[in-house]
Amino acid sequence: MIPSSVLLEGEYGYHDVTVGVPVVLGSCGVEQIVELELDDELKKKFRRSVESIQEGIDILEQNGFFSFKKT
């Protein structure tokens, strides 16, 4: 298990945002995203981090740097 920045697809209650979480890495890349139990304080801190990352993504999209839309 190692911390890595990965796209969340429901893990920790978040979708379509890339954030650092513990993962199990294998020879072909990420095999599993590990969801740890977070107490209320850690949940708040994690939420703030995810919101900050999402704000950065939104700014980049609004300024035409890329489009992150699922097809």
N, C-alpha and C positions, 0 to 999 in steps of 0.2 A: 504494500500500500504506500502511495506517495501522493502528495498534493499536486494537483495539475489543473490547469484552466480548461474546462470542458463546457460544451453546450448542454444546458439543462433542459430536459424534456419532461418536466413534472417532478423531478427530484427536488426535495426541500420545498415543494410547492411553487416552483418557478418554471417558466417556459421561455424558450427563445432568447436566453441570455447566457453569455459565456462568463463563468466565474470559477475561481479556484476552490476546489473541493477535493477530498480524498478519493482516490481511484485505485483500482487494481490494474496494473499494466501487465500486458503479456507481449508475446513476440509480434502480434499483429496490432498492437496499440491498446486502447482502453478496453478492458474486458468487463469492468463493472464500476459504477459510481457507488461509493459507499456513503450511505446516509447515516450520519451520527445523530444521536439524541441530543438536542440542544435545549438548554434551560431557557427561560424567558429572556434573560439578559443577552445571551448569545444569539437568540432569534432576532432580537431588536438590532443588534450589531450587524448580523448577517443581512437583514433586510435593508439597513442603511447602505451597506456595501453594494448590494445588488442594485438598489435604486441609483446609486452614484454611477455604477457601470452603465446602467440603462440610459441615464441622462447623457453620458458621453456618446453612446451609440446613436441616440436620437439626434444629437448635435451633428455628428458626422453624416447621418442620412439626410438631414435637412439641408446640409451644405453640399450635397451631391458627391460626397466621397465614395459612397457605395450604397447599395440597396440590399437590405437583409430581409427579404421576403420569401417565405416558404412557398414552394410551388406545388 
